[in-house]
């Protein structure tokens, strides 16, 4: 029970600032003391009970009542412990008739002046700072110094460290200078407390048997996946063969049947024309070859792809129904658009080849001017690209009504193609609400649909980005020290990872804290 902390149990301390007020618990303490002295029944001896200065009369009365009625003591004398100590030391010659008796207790400190060998109780002083506060202050210092070991700094452990290692500095400022300037002497005054630390287990490399076992499991899993893929491919081949066989039989029936019977066969099959069936046969044949791993020529693939996408383009108008004529017009429009894109792409490739040739000539004639122009072009495109990115994030436009914080509406963050598509969608929805929905009946409607497509949202973004990448590669080829902005962002060092704690981190150093806690107690007492 030396360092027993009553606050962790249902028991309460019988003292409040060194004044007894819980006599139920004081009885337990007296039972323990008398039992150790051998008084197991009534105490038949006079009792001298020490108390603090200016002890309240109710506390003295309750103490006398407890000793008389419970323990049957014949007489009681009350006295002040530090006064007894002063008189005893005076007899031994350690102090004179005039002096001060200072008593540092658990929760308070008392000072009694002595004049001509007698205590002047009317001039005694008391402050509510004692050993408990010193211990708690030491615990707070260690907690602030080692926040990840807070659970180890219990009140009992702080009390033990205070009694074993702390001291009262005769000159506190000189002690501070030692810990600040003199490392050798500060090291001598420092005490260390090693907390229990278990090193993390070392990760040993896997053995050959473990590697072989993992490789066997991996191979087994891979074999299972390959078998599943082969079964799935076989099933797909069977389904495609059945579909191709059905389409070929259907095509043969249409070739042999008359016109009236052909319409009935098409109605039952769900196809609109024989040309559509041929297109389905071509698509199924291509899928079957792909599933079997057979390769086709590039021209055959392109022709098949075109025939699959636009099967009605090559069919005469006389052989088509009104619904098929409308579908044919759509396919012609889409085919024309696709071919136009291909031609534009081919034209851009030719222009790029010509530009590469001209740039090579410039580079050969004046390399320094060519490098300067490349850097200027790269800076211009980078700034343009960053500005466009800012516009997408926070609007990017600033005027008298909007600050630089991006407080703009959604309309100001849209490019020209997006605004045009929104206008067309709004007008189409408005026209649709007026009556019957006839959108798509005219060829002009499909031009509007093409403008509504999101494929036109780029507005040159892809071209600028590809040009920026091309110029960056050119600069890296000419200047090895050049680093693009994208690579600079990627090369930003990552924040350091948390370092694992070692045995040194579990070593508690108690240096300046040894005199600091005592100094704090003295300064509080002076206040």
Residue pairs with C-beta under 8 A, 6 or more apart in sequence:
3 156
3 159
3 160
4 156
5 154
5 155
5 156
6 12
6 13
7 155
11 25
12 22
12 25
13 22
13 25
14 20
14 21
14 22
14 23
14 24
14 25
14 26
14 29
15 21
15 22
15 106
15 107
16 22
16 107
17 107
17 108
17 128
18 52
18 105
18 106
18 107
18 108
18 130
19 52
19 55
19 56
19 59
20 26
20 59
20 62
20 63
21 59
23 62
23 63
23 66
26 63
26 66
27 66
27 70
30 66
30 67
30 70
30 71
34 40
34 43
34 71
39 45
39 71
42 71
42 72
43 67
43 71
43 72
43 73
44 72
44 73
44 74
45 73
45 74
46 73
46 74
46 75
46 76
46 77
47 67
47 73
47 75
47 76
47 77
48 76
48 77
48 79
49 63
49 67
49 76
49 77
49 78
49 79
50 78
50 79
50 80
50 81
50 84
51 59
51 60
51 63
51 78
51 79
51 80
51 81
52 80
52 105
52 108
52 110
52 126
53 80
53 110
53 112
53 121
53 124
53 126
54 121
54 124
54 126
55 78
60 78
64 76
67 73
67 76
68 76
80 112
80 119
81 103
82 101
82 102
82 103
82 110
82 112
83 101
83 112
83 119
85 101
85 103
86 95
86 99
86 101
86 112
86 114
86 119
87 117
89 95
90 96
90 97
90 117
97 114
97 115
97 116
97 117
98 114
98 115
98 116
99 113
99 114
100 111
100 112
100 113
100 114
101 111
101 112
101 114
101 119
102 109
102 110
102 111
103 109
103 110
103 111
103 112
104 130
104 131
104 521
105 130
105 131
106 130
106 131
106 132
107 128
107 130
107 131
107 132
107 133
108 126
108 127
108 128
108 129
108 130
109 126
109 127
109 129
109 130
109 525
110 124
110 125
110 126
111 124
111 125
111 126
112 119
112 120
112 121
112 124
113 119
113 120
113 123
113 124
114 120
127 524
127 525
127 527
129 521
129 524
129 525
130 521
131 162
133 521
133 524
134 162
134 166
134 517
134 518
134 520
134 521
135 155
135 158
135 159
135 162
135 517
136 155
136 158
137 517
137 520
137 521
138 158
138 161
138 162
138 166
138 513
138 517
139 153
139 154
139 155
139 158
141 513
141 516
141 517
142 149
142 153
142 158
142 508
142 510
142 513
143 150
143 153
145 513
146 153
146 508
148 501
148 505
149 195
149 506
149 508
152 195
152 508
161 193
161 510
162 517
165 191
165 510
165 514
166 513
166 514
166 515
166 517
166 518
167 514
167 515
167 518
168 515
168 518
168 522
169 175
169 515
169 518
169 519
172 515
172 519
175 512
175 515
176 512
178 185
178 186
178 189
179 186
179 189
179 511
179 512
186 511
189 511
189 514
190 509
190 510
190 511
191 509
191 510
191 511
191 514
192 507
192 508
192 509
192 510
193 507
193 508
193 510
194 503
194 506
194 507
194 508
195 506
195 507
195 508
196 506
197 501
197 502
197 503
197 505
197 506
199 503
200 500
206 214
233 291
236 291
237 288
237 291
237 292
240 284
240 287
240 288
240 291
241 288
243 284
244 281
244 284
244 285
244 288
247 277
247 280
247 281
247 284
248 281
250 265
250 269
250 271
250 277
251 274
251 277
251 278
251 281
253 265
254 262
254 265
254 266
254 274
254 277
257 265
262 274
266 272
266 273
266 274
269 277
271 277
271 280
272 321
272 323
272 324
273 312
273 315
273 319
273 320
273 324
275 311
275 312
275 314
275 315
276 311
276 312
278 311
279 307
279 308
279 311
282 304
282 307
282 308
283 304
283 308
286 296
286 301
286 304
286 308
289 295
289 296
296 304
306 335
307 314
309 331
309 334
309 335
310 331
310 332
310 334
310 335
311 331
312 320
312 324
312 327
312 328
312 331
313 328
313 331
313 332
313 335
315 324
315 328
317 325
317 328
320 328
326 440
326 441
329 443
329 446
330 446
333 443
333 446
333 447
333 450
337 450
359 370
359 474
362 369
362 370
362 373
363 370
367 478
371 475
371 478
371 479
374 471
374 474
374 475
374 478
375 475
377 471
378 468
378 471
378 472
378 475
381 464
381 467
381 468
381 471
382 468
382 485
384 464
385 464
385 465
385 468
387 396
388 396
388 461
390 396
391 397
391 413
392 413
393 406
394 405
394 406
394 408
395 402
395 406
395 407
395 408
395 409
395 412
395 413
396 406
396 408
396 413
397 408
397 412
398 404
402 408
411 419
414 422
415 457
415 459
416 459
417 456
417 457
417 458
417 459
418 457
420 451
421 451
421 452
421 453
421 454
421 456
421 457
424 448
424 451
424 452
425 452
428 439
428 448
431 439
432 439
439 445
440 446
440 449
472 482
472 484
475 482
475 484
476 482
476 484
483 491
